[in-house]
Amino acid sequence: MADRIPVVLVAGFLGSGKTTMLNHLLRDNRGTRIGVVVNDFGAINIDSMLVAGQVDAMVSLGNGCVCCAVDVTELDELFSRLAQPRAKIDVIVVEASGLAEPRNLIRMVVGSDNSRIRYGGLVEVVDAEQFPHSSARHPELITHLRLADLVVVNKADRVPAEQLARLRNHIAELVGPVPVYATTHGRIDPGLLFDEPLREMRRVAEQLSFDELLAEHNEDGDHDHADHRHLHDEYTSVSFTSTRELDPRRLIGFLEDPPPGLFRVKGFAAFGVADERRKFVLHMVGRHIVFEPGSWARGESRGTQLVLIGAGLHADAALARLRDTVHAAAGPLDPQTMLGIWRHTPH
């Protein structure tokens, strides 16, 4: 399951900044090959590459990324094409139409029979300036927010700080513990959404590609946007390791009632349950939890290693709760304690 390609859904009302955020992800990631899928029929400008209204029109963006324009009914077939090993795609990002119903996209990804993809979360993009008015005219936007795994409040520089704080508090009341990430120009750290792939290191000196040169230029000349960094909470990555086995009920309790700001959990766990010696790989995005039982590698020590990723996540409190999931009592737990794990295990 760790090798499955995450499918990240990006939704939001017209003009909220979804395409701007995509352009940022394409420019600022490090070597990640992104399959960009645009669920719209209009002329879509992805970083000056035009996809003009054709269903399933695929355009190479020159850096290993691919851009496609599709009807939602064609997504499953496109996922199969992008997930083929020869496509060498690391993550698929689907930009939904500004009027799309994200629930259908979530169901399509979560319910997919494609063994090479997994759900990577729903990111809802909000226009800090226009959202109060647009949500009043279109109440369904509130429903969309409640489906989100991450809310990005974009254009935060266009409203006073007090107004931005009120908006973030209002959204937090609507979405509960879901991270609310404020930014400008659609800028979001790629590490919050997906992992940089491990590429083979160069053995000989090579000329930098155009994309690498562009990335270096952006880093050196990014002073125009230096003010954006204080507007949002930097994403937090926290590691938890235990050589002692965990209580599955307590871990499920942590995952089903996560600390505020937690977006993703990845890793593996060992459980102190009678006759249970398997390794359980875990992927959690938002409210979606998946465990997959497997075997330990030869010579691998049984234990638990988890990485927590979020925005506005209180690391110490999260780690304290995880330490409480360790099975400290003598003797193994009853196999019935695994029921919560099986509930989140694909059949």
C-alpha positions in Angstrom: 0.0 0.0 0.0 2.9 2.4 0.6 3.6 2.3 -3.1 0.1 3.2 -4.2 -0.2 6.6 -5.9 -2.2 9.1 -3.8 -5.0 10.9 -5.6 -5.5 14.4 -4.1 -8.7 16.1 -4.9 -8.7 20.0 -5.1 -12.1 21.7 -5.0 -13.5 25.1 -4.3 -15.8 27.8 -5.7 -15.0 29.6 -9.0 -12.1 32.0 -8.6 -10.9 30.7 -5.2 -7.4 29.9 -6.6 -7.4 26.2 -7.3 -5.4 26.5 -10.6 -3.0 29.0 -9.0 -2.3 26.4 -6.2 -1.7 23.7 -8.8 0.8 25.9 -10.6 2.6 26.5 -7.4 2.7 22.7 -6.7 4.1 22.1 -10.2 6.8 24.7 -9.8 7.9 24.2 -6.2 7.9 20.5 -5.7 11.3 18.7 -5.8 11.3 16.0 -8.5 7.8 14.8 -7.9 6.0 13.7 -11.1 2.4 15.0 -10.9 -0.5 13.8 -13.0 -2.8 16.9 -13.1 -6.4 16.1 -14.0 -8.7 19.0 -14.7 -12.4 18.2 -14.5 -13.6 21.0 -16.6 -14.4 21.7 -20.3 -13.2 25.3 -20.5 -9.9 26.6 -21.6 -7.6 25.7 -18.7 -4.3 27.4 -18.4 -1.9 25.3 -16.4 1.3 27.3 -16.1 0.9 28.6 -19.7 0.1 25.1 -21.1 -3.4 25.3 -22.7 -5.8 22.4 -22.6 -8.6 23.5 -24.8 -11.8 21.8 -24.0 -11.1 18.3 -25.3 -12.1 15.3 -23.2 -9.1 13.2 -22.3 -6.6 15.6 -23.9 -3.2 14.9 -22.4 -0.4 17.4 -22.5 3.1 16.9 -21.2 4.3 19.8 -19.0 8.0 19.0 -19.7 9.0 18.1 -16.2 7.6 14.6 -16.1 4.1 16.0 -15.2 1.1 15.4 -17.3 -2.0 17.6 -17.6 -5.4 16.2 -18.8 -8.9 17.6 -19.3 -11.6 15.0 -18.6 -15.3 14.5 -17.9 -15.8 13.0 -14.4 -17.2 9.8 -16.0 -13.8 9.2 -17.6 -11.8 9.5 -14.4 -11.6 5.8 -13.6 -10.1 5.0 -17.0 -7.7 7.9 -16.7 -6.5 6.8 -13.3 -5.7 3.4 -14.8 -3.6 5.0 -17.5 -1.8 7.4 -15.1 -1.1 4.6 -12.5 0.7 2.4 -14.9 4.3 1.9 -13.9 5.6 3.2 -17.2 3.9 6.5 -16.6 6.2 7.1 -13.6 3.6 9.3 -11.9 4.2 9.9 -8.1 0.9 11.7 -7.3 -2.3 12.5 -9.1 -4.0 15.9 -8.4 -7.6 16.3 -9.6 -8.8 19.9 -9.9 -12.6 19.7 -9.8 -14.8 22.2 -11.6 -15.8 25.2 -9.6 -19.3 23.9 -9.6 -18.5 20.2 -9.0 -19.9 18.0 -6.2 -16.8 16.7 -4.4 -18.7 13.9 -2.7 -18.9 12.0 -6.1 -15.1 12.4 -6.7 -14.4 11.1 -3.2 -16.6 8.1 -3.7 -14.9 7.4 -7.1 -11.4 7.3 -5.6 -12.2 5.6 -2.3 -14.4 3.0 -4.1 -12.0 2.4 -6.9 -10.9 -1.2 -7.7 -7.6 0.1 -9.0 -4.9 -1.4 -6.7 -2.3 1.1 -7.6 -4.0 4.3 -6.3 -5.2 5.4 -2.9 -7.2 8.4 -1.6 -5.0 11.3 -0.9 -7.5 13.7 0.6 -9.9 16.5 -0.4 -8.5 20.0 -0.3 -11.1 22.7 -0.3 -9.8 26.1 -1.4 -11.6 29.2 0.0 -11.3 32.8 -1.2 -10.8 34.7 2.1 -12.3 37.9 0.6 -15.3 36.4 -1.2 -16.2 33.3 0.8 -18.7 35.0 3.2 -20.7 36.3 0.2 -20.4 33.2 -2.1 -21.3 30.8 0.7 -24.4 32.9 1.5 -25.5 32.7 -2.1 -24.5 29.0 -2.4 -25.1 27.2 0.9 -23.8 23.9 -0.6 -20.3 25.3 -0.2 -20.7 24.8 3.5 -21.5 21.1 2.8 -18.4 20.8 0.7 -16.3 22.3 3.5 -17.5 19.6 5.9 -16.3 16.9 3.5 -12.8 18.4 3.3 -9.7 16.8 4.8 -7.8 20.2 4.5 -9.1 23.7 4.0 -6.8 26.2 2.3 -7.9 29.8 2.9 -6.4 31.6 -0.1 -5.9 35.3 -0.8 -5.4 35.9 2.9 -3.5 39.1 2.1 -6.7 40.7 0.8 -8.5 41.0 4.1 -7.5 42.6 7.4 -5.9 40.3 10.0 -9.0 40.5 12.3 -11.3 39.5 9.5 -9.0 36.6 8.5 -9.0 35.4 12.1 -12.8 35.5 12.3 -13.1 33.6 9.0 -10.7 30.9 10.2 -12.5 30.5 13.5 -15.8 30.3 11.6 -14.5 27.6 9.3 -12.9 25.7 12.2 -16.4 25.6 13.9 -17.8 24.1 10.7 -15.1 21.5 10.0 -14.0 20.5 13.5 -10.4 19.2 13.8 -9.7 19.5 10.1 -6.6 21.8 9.5 -7.3 25.3 8.2 -4.3 26.6 6.3 -4.2 30.3 5.4 -1.9 31.5 2.6 -1.6 33.8 -0.4 -1.1 33.2 -4.1 -2.1 29.6 -3.7 1.2 28.8 -2.0 1.2 25.6 0.0 4.1 23.4 1.1 4.0 20.2 -1.1 5.1 18.2 1.9 1.7 18.7 3.5 0.0 16.9 0.6 2.4 14.3 -0.6 5.9 12.9 -0.1 8.9 13.7 -2.3 9.9 10.4 -4.0 13.2 8.8 -3.4 15.2 9.1 -6.6 18.4 7.4 -7.4 21.3 9.8 -6.7 23.3 11.1 -9.7 26.7 9.2 -10.0 28.2 11.6 -12.4 28.0 15.4 -12.9 25.0 16.3 -15.0 23.7 19.5 -16.5 20.7 20.9 -14.5 17.4 20.6 -16.3 15.4 23.7 -17.2 13.0 22.8 -14.3 15.8 22.6 -11.8 17.3 25.9 -13.0 13.8 27.5 -12.7 13.4 26.1 -9.2 16.8 27.5 -8.1 15.9 30.9 -9.7 12.6 31.0 -7.8 14.4 30.2 -4.6 16.9 33.0 -5.1 14.4 35.5 -6.3 11.4 34.8 -4.2 11.7 38.0 -2.2 8.5 39.4 -3.7 6.5 36.7 -1.9 8.5 36.7 1.4 5.5 38.2 3.2 3.4 35.2 2.6 5.2 33.0 5.0 4.0 34.6 8.2 0.3 34.4 7.0 0.0 30.6 7.4 0.9 27.9 9.9 3.9 26.0 8.6 3.1 22.4 8.2 4.4 20.1 11.0 5.8 16.6 10.7 6.1 14.6 13.9 7.6 11.1 14.3 6.5 8.5 16.8 8.5 5.2 17.4 7.8 2.5 19.9 9.5 -0.9 20.4 6.6 -2.0 22.5 3.4 -3.2 20.9 0.3 -1.0 20.8 -3.3 -1.5 22.0 -5.4 -1.4 18.8 -8.4 0.0 20.5 -6.5 3.0 21.8 -4.8 3.6 18.4 -8.2 3.5 16.7 -9.5 6.0 19.3 -6.6 8.3 18.4 -7.2 8.1 14.7 -11.0 8.4 14.8 -10.8 11.4 17.2 -7.6 13.0 15.9 -5.9 16.0 17.5 -6.8 19.3 15.8 -4.7 20.1 12.7 -3.8 16.5 11.9 -4.0 15.8 8.1 -2.0 12.7 7.4 -0.7 9.7 9.3 1.6 7.1 7.7 3.7 4.2 8.9 3.2 0.8 10.4 2.3 -0.7 13.8 2.6 -3.9 15.8 -0.2 -4.9 18.1 0.0 -6.7 21.5 -2.8 -9.1 20.6 -2.8 -12.8 21.2 -1.7 -14.8 18.0 -1.3 -11.5 16.0 2.3 -11.2 14.7 1.7 -9.3 11.5 2.9 -5.8 10.4 0.0 -3.4 9.9 0.7 -0.6 7.4 -1.3 2.5 8.1 -2.3 5.4 5.9 -4.7 8.0 7.2 -5.9 11.2 5.3 -8.4 13.3 7.1 -11.2 11.0 8.2 -10.2 8.1 5.9 -8.2 5.4 7.6 -6.8 2.3 6.0 -4.8 -0.6 7.6 -3.3 -3.3 5.5 -1.8 -6.4 7.2 1.5 -7.8 5.9 4.7 -9.5 6.9 7.8 -8.2 8.5 10.9 -8.3 6.4 13.7 -10.7 7.3 15.6 -9.3 10.2 13.1 -6.4 10.7 12.4 -5.7 14.4 8.7 -5.7 15.4 7.6 -2.2 16.5 5.7 0.9 15.5 6.9 3.8 13.4 4.4 6.6 12.6 4.7 10.0 11.0 2.1 12.6 11.7 1.7 15.6 9.3 -0.6 18.5 9.8 -1.0 22.3 10.0 -1.4 23.9 13.4 -0.7 20.5 14.9 0.4 20.6 18.6 3.2 18.0 18.5 3.7 17.4 22.2 0.0 16.8 22.8 -0.2 14.4 19.8 2.8 12.4 20.9 1.5 12.2 24.5 -1.8 10.7 23.1 0.2 8.2 21.0 2.3 7.1 24.0 -1.0 6.3 25.7 -1.7 3.7 23.0 1.2 1.5 24.1 0.0 -1.8 25.6 1.7 -1.7 29.0 -0.1 -4.5 30.8 1.2 -8.0 31.2 -0.1 -10.6 28.8 -1.6 -10.2 25.3 -4.9 -8.6 24.5 -8.0 -10.5 23.3 -8.3 -10.8 19.5 -11.7 -9.0 19.8 -9.7 -5.8 20.4 -8.8 -5.9 16.6 -12.3 -5.3 15.5 -11.7 -1.5 15.0 -8.6 -2.3 12.8 -10.6 -4.8 10.7 -13.2 -2.1 10.2 -10.6 0.0 8.3 -9.0 -2.9 6.4 -10.0 -3.3 2.7 -11.7 -6.6 2.0 
